[in-house]
Structure formats: C-alpha cells, structure tokens
Amino acid sequence: MRDVLPEIVEWWRSGRRFGLATVVSTFSSAPRPPGAAMAVCGDEVAGSVSGGCVEGAVFELATEVVTETGRPVLQRYGVSDDDAFAVGLTCGGIIDVFVEPVSRETFPELGEISAAVEERRPVAVATIVSGPGQVGARRIIWPDRSSGGLGLERLDEAVDDDARGMLAQGLTGVRHYGGQGERRLDDLAVFVQSFAPAPRMLVFGAIDFAAAVARVGKFLGYHVTVCDARPVFATAKRFPDADEVVVKWPHDYLASVEVDERTVICVLTHDPKFDVPLLEVALRTGAGYVGAMGSRRTHDDRLARLRESGLTEEELAGLRSPIGLDLGARTPEETAVSIAAELIQLRWGGSGAPLSTTRGRIHHEGP
C-alpha cells in the first residue's frame, strides 16, 4: 500500500473513482505479504498483489466493483486443480484479497493518511473485510485518537487497542472478533494495516563498506543514517543512498537519538577509539540488532576492552561480531549482502541454510 500511495492519492485528489485491491491474508508460499496492494483506475494499474500470478483476475474484479456493483468483496485466490496456470498461484500459495471502491466520498481520510506516511507519523487503518458487520467500514487509528467507525462502539474500542499494539510493532494483519465486538470470537474479520515509520538503520564509520550497507539498507526499507566524527569522510556526496549523514562522535550521536526494537546498529569503524565507547552505548539500548565489523582477533580484543569498561556477559551476548552471515563475502557489496541476509534471517526466523537442504515451509511466520 505504501508503494502505491503517491499514485492513488493523485487519483483521489482529482476526484477519480478507483478500485483498491489489498492482500489481507496469505497461506503457504504466497508471493506477496499482507498489505501488498494493487489499484485500478480505468486502464491504469498501480502496484501488485501477487507478482503477476492473479493480476488479470484482480483487475477484472476491481473494475467490476467500481463500475457495476459498487460493493467491496473479499476474494480468495489459490491453485486451480483443473488448470494451475489459469488464474491460480503457480507457487502453490493462497491469498485473500479485499477489493473495494475508493473515492473522496468513500475514503475521505486518504489524504490525511498519505500526509502522515510522508511525514513518518504512525497511523493504522482498520477495515471490516468479512463477517456479520458492515463490510468495508473503516476506522483510522492514531496513537492518540481515532476517526471513522466500524458500526459498534464495543468493536471500535477493541480494534483501537489492538491496532495501537500492532502499530507499535509495525504489524499488519487480520484480527477476529465476535459480531458484537467480542475479543474471543471469530465471526468478524478486521484487517489492520499499520503505516509505522520505517525502522532505522544507524551505520557508523564513513568507509566504502558503509556506502554499500547504506545502499542495501535503503533497499530493504530502512531509514538510513551514516555517522562519523570525520567531516572530510562523512559527506552526503559519498553516501547518496543515506537519508542523512551526521558528523559527530558516534557514541555521542547514538546517545542522543531514539532507539527501539526495530533499530539496526552497524558498527563498521573497527577502531577501538570509536568502537568501544560506541558499543558501550549500543549494547545498553533496546536495539534489535547490534553488529560490529572486524576480524576474529579484532573481535576478541574488542570484547576484552568492553569487559574492562564494565559490560556484563549478558550485555555482550547481544553483539553480533563479526557482522553478517558466513557467505564468504570479500568486497563491500558482498559484505553488505551478508549483513542484509543476517537481518532478514533474524526478522523472520530463517535457518540461514540453503533452501535445497531444508524441509517444510519456505516462508516463516517470524521468530
């Protein structure tokens, strides 16, 4: 949805009516996750719900919803037993796609949501997608307020609580409730889409490896900051993919910024006068990942210095060093890929082993 927002907001602002198809649930080897979206406005298409498998069918359904029925619909797409290549997903997965008509009248909050996403302010959108409630009813949830309604005050209250919890974690998915908003029933399905600010990647050390890590971090969706105390090296020109380049002593900068469980800290300086005071701060934050580059000898020396500075074994256990997965990487670009691989593995709970040697599901639910 985030990917198609700029285009659909232009349609919305110009008064055009369009169909919006959103993946709300996936099963087995689905090609795209919940939240993936495709919009259809006449012959124009933005986004994708399956990477090409069922786009033709979704286009037809979205056109029908806009031009004929005017009603939202939840459609399931999976493998067809008769002809797996006709409409179904050739990967063997199953996706539930919610298709709804959108206009300034049906979705008046879209402009405000788009502005919040652009300004990195958190907001969640909750929509009834199936059940005895008002299918298509929508509620917008902010950290401190809500707008719109799902038809029942009790349901609104339950969804507000759940959506704020999901928003804090950057989670998107379906939550189930009873017809009267009861939490422990599953008659009614509400799709909650979180537009949380992008997680932060803090890269310390203005070297060629940092440029490659910044590039792959941006590709993975992080808000990337490169920091170094040396102004001659820490320049925007050297790090065009970074969202910001900061000239400051690394440990002072890290102590001054907000860090949460989604934050990634990559220490690439491998110089004790930078590393040790920086890691003292980093390992005592709530960062989800703290990695440091260097040889095994550098790592052993670094650990000894950190112990001397007072860090406990429990705190040191949070350090991933040498940084990245064992891919045999040598160049800055290859090293960046190994770091990215470790981040993806930690996010989803993968083994890091070749898929050809593993069994069971390819896509993990998460750690």
ZIWONOR-V539846 format. One record per residue. N is the residue number from 1. RES is the residue in three letters. D_CENTER is the distance of its C-alpha to the mean C-alpha in whole Angstrom. Layout:
N | RES | D_CENTER
N | RES | D_CENTER
This chain:
1 | MET | 11
2 | ARG | 10
3 | ASP | 12
4 | VAL | 15
5 | LEU | 15
6 | PRO | 18
7 | GLU | 20
8 | ILE | 20
9 | VAL | 21
10 | GLU | 24
11 | TRP | 25
12 | TRP | 25
13 | ARG | 26
14 | SER | 29
15 | GLY | 30
16 | ARG | 29
17 | ARG | 28
18 | PHE | 25
19 | GLY | 24
20 | LEU | 20
21 | ALA | 19
22 | THR | 15
23 | VAL | 14
24 | VAL | 15
25 | SER | 16
26 | THR | 16
27 | PHE | 19
28 | SER | 20
29 | SER | 18
30 | ALA | 17
31 | PRO | 15
32 | ARG | 12
33 | PRO | 10
34 | PRO | 10
35 | GLY | 10
36 | ALA | 11
37 | ALA | 14
38 | MET | 17
39 | ALA | 20
40 | VAL | 24
41 | CYS | 26
42 | GLY | 29
43 | ASP | 29
44 | GLU | 26
45 | VAL | 23
46 | ALA | 19
47 | GLY | 16
48 | SER | 16
49 | VAL | 16
50 | SER | 17
51 | GLY | 18
52 | GLY | 21
53 | CYS | 23
54 | VAL | 23
55 | GLU | 22
56 | GLY | 26
57 | ALA | 27
58 | VAL | 24
59 | PHE | 25
60 | GLU | 29
61 | LEU | 27
62 | ALA | 25
63 | THR | 29
64 | GLU | 31
65 | VAL | 29
66 | VAL | 29
67 | THR | 33
68 | GLU | 34
69 | THR | 33
70 | GLY | 31
71 | ARG | 29
72 | PRO | 26
73 | VAL | 26
74 | LEU | 23
75 | GLN | 24
76 | ARG | 23
77 | TYR | 23
78 | GLY | 24
79 | VAL | 27
80 | SER | 30
81 | ASP | 33
82 | ASP | 36
83 | ASP | 34
84 | ALA | 30
85 | PHE | 30
86 | ALA | 31
87 | VAL | 28
88 | GLY | 26
89 | LEU | 23
90 | THR | 25
91 | CYS | 23
92 | GLY | 24
93 | GLY | 21
94 | ILE | 21
95 | ILE | 19
96 | ASP | 19
97 | VAL | 19
98 | PHE | 20
99 | VAL | 22
100 | GLU | 23
101 | PRO | 25
102 | VAL | 24
103 | SER | 26
104 | ARG | 27
105 | GLU | 29
106 | THR | 27
107 | PHE | 24
108 | PRO | 25
109 | GLU | 22
110 | LEU | 20
111 | GLY | 21
112 | GLU | 20
113 | ILE | 17
114 | SER | 16
115 | ALA | 18
116 | ALA | 16
117 | VAL | 13
118 | GLU | 15
119 | GLU | 16
120 | ARG | 13
121 | ARG | 15
122 | PRO | 13
123 | VAL | 14
124 | ALA | 13
125 | VAL | 15
126 | ALA | 17
127 | THR | 19
128 | ILE | 22
129 | VAL | 22
130 | SER | 25
131 | GLY | 28
132 | PRO | 31
133 | GLY | 29
134 | GLN | 29
135 | VAL | 26
136 | GLY | 24
137 | ALA | 25
138 | ARG | 22
139 | ARG | 21
140 | ILE | 19
141 | ILE | 18
142 | TRP | 18
143 | PRO | 18
144 | ASP | 22
145 | ARG | 23
146 | SER | 22
147 | SER | 24
148 | GLY | 25
149 | GLY | 26
150 | LEU | 26
151 | GLY | 29
152 | LEU | 30
153 | GLU | 30
154 | ARG | 29
155 | LEU | 26
156 | ASP | 25
157 | GLU | 25
158 | ALA | 24
159 | VAL | 21
160 | ASP | 21
161 | ASP | 21
162 | ASP | 18
163 | ALA | 16
164 | ARG | 16
165 | GLY | 15
166 | MET | 12
167 | LEU | 11
168 | ALA | 12
169 | GLN | 10
170 | GLY | 7
171 | LEU | 8
172 | THR | 9
173 | GLY | 12
174 | VAL | 16
175 | ARG | 18
176 | HIS | 22
177 | TYR | 25
178 | GLY | 29
179 | GLY | 30
180 | GLN | 31
181 | GLY | 28
182 | GLU | 29
183 | ARG | 26
184 | ARG | 28
185 | LEU | 28
186 | ASP | 26
187 | ASP | 28
188 | LEU | 26
189 | ALA | 22
190 | VAL | 20
191 | PHE | 16
192 | VAL | 14
193 | GLN | 11
194 | SER | 9
195 | PHE | 9
196 | ALA | 8
197 | PRO | 9
198 | ALA | 7
199 | PRO | 8
200 | ARG | 11
201 | MET | 13
202 | LEU | 17
203 | VAL | 19
204 | PHE | 23
205 | GLY | 26
206 | ALA | 26
207 | ILE | 27
208 | ASP | 27
209 | PHE | 24
210 | ALA | 22
211 | ALA | 22
212 | ALA | 21
213 | VAL | 18
214 | ALA | 17
215 | ARG | 17
216 | VAL | 15
217 | GLY | 12
218 | LYS | 12
219 | PHE | 12
220 | LEU | 9
221 | GLY | 7
222 | TYR | 9
223 | HIS | 11
224 | VAL | 14
225 | THR | 18
226 | VAL | 21
227 | CYS | 24
228 | ASP | 27
229 | ALA | 30
230 | ARG | 32
231 | PRO | 32
232 | VAL | 34
233 | PHE | 31
234 | ALA | 28
235 | THR | 28
236 | ALA | 25
237 | LYS | 27
238 | ARG | 27
239 | PHE | 23
240 | PRO | 22
241 | ASP | 18
242 | ALA | 18
243 | ASP | 17
244 | GLU | 20
245 | VAL | 23
246 | VAL | 25
247 | VAL | 28
248 | LYS | 29
249 | TRP | 30
250 | PRO | 26
251 | HIS | 27
252 | ASP | 28
253 | TYR | 25
254 | LEU | 23
255 | ALA | 25
256 | SER | 25
257 | VAL | 21
258 | GLU | 19
259 | VAL | 17
260 | ASP | 15
261 | GLU | 13
262 | ARG | 10
263 | THR | 12
264 | VAL | 13
265 | ILE | 17
266 | CYS | 19
267 | VAL | 23
268 | LEU | 24
269 | THR | 28
270 | HIS | 30
271 | ASP | 32
272 | PRO | 34
273 | LYS | 34
274 | PHE | 31
275 | ASP | 29
276 | VAL | 31
277 | PRO | 31
278 | LEU | 27
279 | LEU | 26
280 | GLU | 28
281 | VAL | 26
282 | ALA | 23
283 | LEU | 24
284 | ARG | 25
285 | THR | 21
286 | GLY | 19
287 | ALA | 16
288 | GLY | 14
289 | TYR | 16
290 | VAL | 19
291 | GLY | 20
292 | ALA | 24
293 | MET | 25
294 | GLY | 29
295 | SER | 32
296 | ARG | 33
297 | ARG | 36
298 | THR | 33
299 | HIS | 31
300 | ASP | 34
301 | ASP | 36
302 | ARG | 33
303 | LEU | 33
304 | ALA | 36
305 | ARG | 36
306 | LEU | 33
307 | ARG | 35
308 | GLU | 38
309 | SER | 36
310 | GLY | 35
311 | LEU | 32
312 | THR | 32
313 | GLU | 32
314 | GLU | 29
315 | GLU | 27
316 | LEU | 28
317 | ALA | 26
318 | GLY | 23
319 | LEU | 23
320 | ARG | 22
321 | SER | 25
322 | PRO | 26
323 | ILE | 22
324 | GLY | 20
325 | LEU | 21
326 | ASP | 25
327 | LEU | 25
328 | GLY | 28
329 | ALA | 26
330 | ARG | 29
331 | THR | 28
332 | PRO | 25
333 | GLU | 23
334 | GLU | 23
335 | THR | 23
336 | ALA | 19
337 | VAL | 18
338 | SER | 20
339 | ILE | 17
340 | ALA | 14
341 | ALA | 16
342 | GLU | 16
343 | LEU | 13
344 | ILE | 11
345 | GLN | 14
346 | LEU | 14
347 | ARG | 10
348 | TRP | 12
349 | GLY | 15
350 | GLY | 17
351 | SER | 20
352 | GLY | 20
353 | ALA | 23
354 | PRO | 24
355 | LEU | 23
356 | SER | 27
357 | THR | 28
358 | THR | 26
359 | ARG | 26
360 | GLY | 24
361 | ARG | 21
362 | ILE | 19
363 | HIS | 15
364 | HIS | 15
365 | GLU | 14
366 | GLY | 13
367 | PRO | 15
